[in-house]
Amino acid sequence: MTQSVIPPSPSVEDYAAQLAANADETIFERGDPIALFIEWLEAAKRSEPNDANAMALATVDDLGMPDARMVLLKDVDGRGLTFYSNQESAKGEQLWAHPCAALLFHWKSLRRQVRVRGLIERVTDAEADAYFASRARESRVGAWASDQSRPLDSRATLEARVAEQTASFEGQDVARPDRWTGWRVIPQQIEFWRDRPFRLHDRLRFDREGEAWRSTRLWP
């Protein structure tokens, strides 16, 4: 019988080695969670082996069943956190029907994570056009070729569709299809978590109150 090997709990020595990286107490004096998030994201870009902007996106379907997948954060500012996809996909249909979502960033190299819960708004056509134009041509063609989340009989069918769309755009720009857009998560709650020795982790939650934020330190 095959059995997976579960890593052991960290030793005292392991905890001692990781202590310094997350010992800064000034995070509990911060008043702007977006600024703190950007600071952590920049640190992750320097330490993560790839895709520091990867995040788990959780939505809910019409039966109330949660659904989650990894997507890439493409913009963050005072308005919220933005990602892009096909709005006819499973995630797109769920976001249209239930315009709220949760995000999770996990940066293993930093032993940190950030959770975001909020409301959803679609980005403007101008924003979607600008980001779509920045993508590789092959990715733009792929957006036209893929009926995302629909059943596909074979890889060959996908490759044939890509070849067909590639030929149709020969000699011209690949504009954004109407079904491809972006969504902005408008945070209502943001929680910062960082690893500390012996599972006595630090947790700092921000809750939106109008235009301001209220911060609360949480038990681990």
DODRENGU-703783 format. One line per field, with one value per residue (C-alpha): z, y, x; residue in three letters. Coordinates in nm, 2 decimals, decimal comma, padded with zeros to 4 digits, always signed. Layout:
// residues N
w <- Z / ...
v <- Y / ...
u <- X / ...
residuo <- ALA / ...
//
This chain:
// residues 220
w <- +00,00 / -00,10 / +00,17 / +00,15 / +00,38 / +00,58 / +00,68 / +01,05 / +01,26 / +01,28 / +01,55 / +01,80 / +01,58 / +01,27 / +01,45 / +01,57 / +01,21 / +01,08 / +01,37 / +01,25 / +00,91 / +01,07 / +01,40 / +01,30 / +01,53 / +01,34 / +01,12 / +01,40 / +01,38 / +01,02 / +00,91 / +00,54 / +00,45 / +00,08 / +00,14 / +00,37 / +00,10 / -00,17 / +00,07 / +00,13 / -00,25 / -00,34 / -00,08 / -00,23 / -00,58 / -00,45 / -00,28 / -00,45 / -00,72 / -00,96 / -00,97 / -00,65 / -00,78 / -00,79 / -00,57 / -00,50 / -00,61 / -00,43 / -00,57 / -00,50 / -00,75 / -00,76 / -00,52 / -00,27 / -00,33 / -00,30 / -00,59 / -00,60 / -00,85 / -00,89 / -01,10 / -01,13 / -00,98 / -01,25 / -01,06 / -00,71 / -00,60 / -00,36 / -00,55 / -00,51 / -00,66 / -01,03 / -01,24 / -01,59 / -01,75 / -01,98 / -01,84 / -01,99 / -01,78 / -01,47 / -01,26 / -01,48 / -01,46 / -01,08 / -01,04 / -01,25 / -01,04 / -00,70 / -00,72 / -00,42 / -00,38 / -00,16 / -00,24 / -00,08 / -00,13 / +00,02 / +00,00 / +00,12 / +00,10 / +00,34 / +00,55 / +00,51 / +00,37 / +00,30 / +00,29 / +00,11 / +00,11 / -00,09 / -00,35 / -00,73 / -01,00 / -01,37 / -01,49 / -01,77 / -02,13 / -02,16 / -01,87 / -02,02 / -02,37 / -02,23 / -02,04 / -02,32 / -02,56 / -02,33 / -02,35 / -02,59 / -02,93 / -02,88 / -02,55 / -02,72 / -03,00 / -02,73 / -02,57 / -02,90 / -02,95 / -02,61 / -02,50 / -02,14 / -01,89 / -02,17 / -02,24 / -02,49 / -02,67 / -02,74 / -02,73 / -03,11 / -03,13 / -02,92 / -03,14 / -03,45 / -03,31 / -03,22 / -03,58 / -03,72 / -03,51 / -03,58 / -03,95 / -03,92 / -03,76 / -03,99 / -04,08 / -03,83 / -03,46 / -03,22 / -03,05 / -02,72 / -02,76 / -02,58 / -02,36 / -02,21 / -01,93 / -01,59 / -01,24 / -00,94 / -00,59 / -00,37 / -00,03 / +00,27 / +00,49 / +00,46 / +00,70 / +00,72 / +00,86 / +00,93 / +01,07 / +01,42 / +01,63 / +01,79 / +01,59 / +01,79 / +01,46 / +01,41 / +01,26 / +01,17 / +01,03 / +00,87 / +00,83 / +00,60 / +00,77 / +00,51 / +00,37 / +00,67 / +00,80 / +01,15 / +01,25 / +01,50 / +01,62 / +01,63 / +01,84 / +01,63
v <- +00,00 / +00,33 / +00,59 / +00,96 / +01,10 / +01,39 / +01,64 / +01,64 / +01,95 / +02,20 / +02,15 / +02,42 / +02,48 / +02,52 / +02,78 / +02,97 / +03,00 / +03,15 / +03,38 / +03,69 / +03,72 / +03,79 / +03,97 / +04,33 / +04,45 / +04,77 / +04,60 / +04,63 / +05,01 / +05,03 / +05,19 / +05,12 / +04,76 / +04,82 / +04,98 / +04,69 / +04,44 / +04,61 / +04,61 / +04,23 / +04,17 / +04,35 / +04,14 / +03,82 / +03,92 / +03,92 / +03,58 / +03,36 / +03,14 / +03,23 / +03,40 / +03,60 / +03,75 / +03,41 / +03,40 / +03,15 / +03,29 / +03,16 / +03,20 / +03,04 / +02,87 / +02,87 / +02,58 / +02,76 / +02,53 / +02,71 / +02,69 / +02,79 / +02,81 / +02,99 / +03,31 / +03,60 / +03,94 / +04,20 / +04,53 / +04,66 / +05,01 / +05,19 / +05,07 / +04,70 / +04,40 / +04,32 / +04,00 / +03,91 / +03,61 / +03,48 / +03,59 / +03,29 / +03,06 / +02,89 / +03,17 / +03,44 / +03,30 / +03,27 / +03,62 / +03,76 / +03,57 / +03,63 / +03,94 / +03,87 / +03,67 / +03,57 / +03,58 / +03,40 / +03,48 / +03,23 / +03,32 / +03,01 / +03,17 / +03,45 / +03,22 / +03,48 / +03,48 / +03,74 / +03,68 / +03,92 / +03,91 / +04,16 / +04,27 / +04,24 / +04,50 / +04,46 / +04,68 / +04,93 / +04,83 / +05,07 / +04,89 / +04,55 / +04,67 / +04,81 / +04,50 / +04,27 / +04,46 / +04,41 / +04,03 / +03,81 / +03,78 / +03,40 / +03,46 / +03,70 / +03,44 / +03,18 / +03,40 / +03,38 / +03,01 / +02,88 / +02,81 / +02,82 / +02,57 / +02,39 / +02,02 / +01,95 / +01,62 / +01,63 / +01,84 / +01,81 / +02,00 / +02,28 / +02,30 / +02,31 / +02,60 / +02,79 / +02,74 / +02,85 / +03,17 / +03,24 / +03,23 / +03,45 / +03,73 / +03,71 / +04,06 / +04,23 / +04,32 / +04,08 / +04,28 / +04,18 / +03,95 / +04,08 / +03,78 / +03,85 / +04,11 / +04,19 / +04,20 / +04,41 / +04,28 / +04,57 / +04,46 / +04,46 / +04,26 / +04,19 / +03,97 / +03,94 / +03,63 / +03,55 / +03,25 / +03,27 / +02,99 / +02,71 / +02,80 / +03,12 / +03,31 / +03,68 / +03,78 / +04,13 / +04,19 / +04,51 / +04,57 / +04,84 / +05,11 / +05,35 / +05,51 / +05,41 / +05,08 / +04,93 / +04,70 / +04,41 / +04,18 / +03,82 / +03,52 / +03,27
u <- +00,00 / +00,14 / +00,15 / +00,24 / +00,50 / +00,38 / +00,66 / +00,73 / +00,64 / +00,93 / +01,19 / +01,30 / +01,60 / +01,38 / +01,16 / +01,47 / +01,59 / +01,27 / +01,20 / +01,38 / +01,20 / +00,86 / +00,95 / +00,87 / +00,60 / +00,54 / +00,28 / +00,03 / +00,07 / -00,03 / -00,36 / -00,36 / -00,40 / -00,35 / -00,02 / +00,08 / -00,03 / +00,18 / +00,48 / +00,44 / +00,38 / +00,70 / +00,89 / +00,73 / +00,85 / +01,20 / +01,18 / +00,92 / +01,06 / +00,77 / +00,43 / +00,44 / +00,11 / -00,07 / -00,38 / -00,66 / -00,99 / -01,30 / -01,65 / -01,99 / -02,23 / -02,61 / -02,63 / -02,42 / -02,12 / -01,78 / -01,54 / -01,17 / -00,89 / -00,56 / -00,55 / -00,30 / -00,34 / -00,28 / -00,33 / -00,38 / -00,46 / -00,69 / -00,99 / -00,91 / -00,74 / -00,79 / -00,77 / -00,88 / -01,05 / -01,33 / -01,66 / -01,83 / -01,61 / -01,74 / -01,58 / -01,72 / -02,08 / -02,05 / -01,92 / -02,20 / -02,46 / -02,30 / -02,08 / -01,86 / -01,54 / -01,25 / -00,88 / -00,58 / -00,22 / +00,04 / +00,40 / +00,59 / +00,93 / +00,82 / +00,59 / +00,31 / -00,04 / -00,30 / -00,68 / -00,92 / -01,30 / -01,50 / -01,75 / -01,70 / -01,72 / -01,63 / -01,35 / -01,42 / -01,38 / -01,09 / -00,91 / -00,98 / -00,86 / -00,54 / -00,45 / -00,55 / -00,33 / -00,03 / -00,05 / +00,15 / -00,01 / -00,04 / -00,23 / -00,47 / -00,54 / -00,59 / -00,86 / -01,05 / -00,99 / -01,09 / -01,45 / -01,33 / -01,48 / -01,68 / -01,62 / -01,34 / -01,31 / -00,94 / -00,62 / -00,62 / -00,95 / -00,80 / -00,49 / -00,70 / -00,91 / -00,59 / -00,46 / -00,79 / -00,79 / -00,42 / -00,49 / -00,80 / -00,59 / -00,30 / -00,17 / -00,40 / -00,41 / -00,59 / -00,85 / -01,02 / -01,32 / -01,63 / -01,64 / -01,30 / -01,29 / -01,16 / -01,30 / -01,20 / -01,24 / -01,33 / -01,20 / -01,43 / -01,19 / -00,82 / -00,63 / -00,25 / -00,10 / +00,27 / +00,44 / +00,58 / +00,74 / +00,54 / +00,22 / +00,18 / +00,13 / +00,06 / -00,28 / -00,39 / -00,74 / -00,86 / -01,24 / -01,37 / -01,58 / -01,70 / -01,38 / -01,17 / -01,03 / -01,05 / -00,77 / -00,79 / -00,52 / -00,65 / -00,56 / -00,36
residuo <- MET / THR / GLN / SER / VAL / ILE / PRO / PRO / SER / PRO / SER / VAL / GLU / ASP / TYR / ALA / ALA / GLN / LEU / ALA / ALA / ASN / ALA / ASP / GLU / THR / ILE / PHE / GLU / ARG / GLY / ASP / PRO / ILE / ALA / LEU / PHE / ILE / GLU / TRP / LEU / GLU / ALA / ALA / LYS / ARG / SER / GLU / PRO / ASN / ASP / ALA / ASN / ALA / MET / ALA / LEU / ALA / THR / VAL / ASP / ASP / LEU / GLY / MET / PRO / ASP / ALA / ARG / MET / VAL / LEU / LEU / LYS / ASP / VAL / ASP / GLY / ARG / GLY / LEU / THR / PHE / TYR / SER / ASN / GLN / GLU / SER / ALA / LYS / GLY / GLU / GLN / LEU / TRP / ALA / HIS / PRO / CYS / ALA / ALA / LEU / LEU / PHE / HIS / TRP / LYS / SER / LEU / ARG / ARG / GLN / VAL / ARG / VAL / ARG / GLY / LEU / ILE / GLU / ARG / VAL / THR / ASP / ALA / GLU / ALA / ASP / ALA / TYR / PHE / ALA / SER / ARG / ALA / ARG / GLU / SER / ARG / VAL / GLY / ALA / TRP / ALA / SER / ASP / GLN / SER / ARG / PRO / LEU / ASP / SER / ARG / ALA / THR / LEU / GLU / ALA / ARG / VAL / ALA / GLU / GLN / THR / ALA / SER / PHE / GLU / GLY / GLN / ASP / VAL / ALA / ARG / PRO / ASP / ARG / TRP / THR / GLY / TRP / ARG / VAL / ILE / PRO / GLN / GLN / ILE / GLU / PHE / TRP / ARG / ASP / ARG / PRO / PHE / ARG / LEU / HIS / ASP / ARG / LEU / ARG / PHE / ASP / ARG / GLU / GLY / GLU / ALA / TRP / ARG / SER / THR / ARG / LEU / TRP / PRO
//
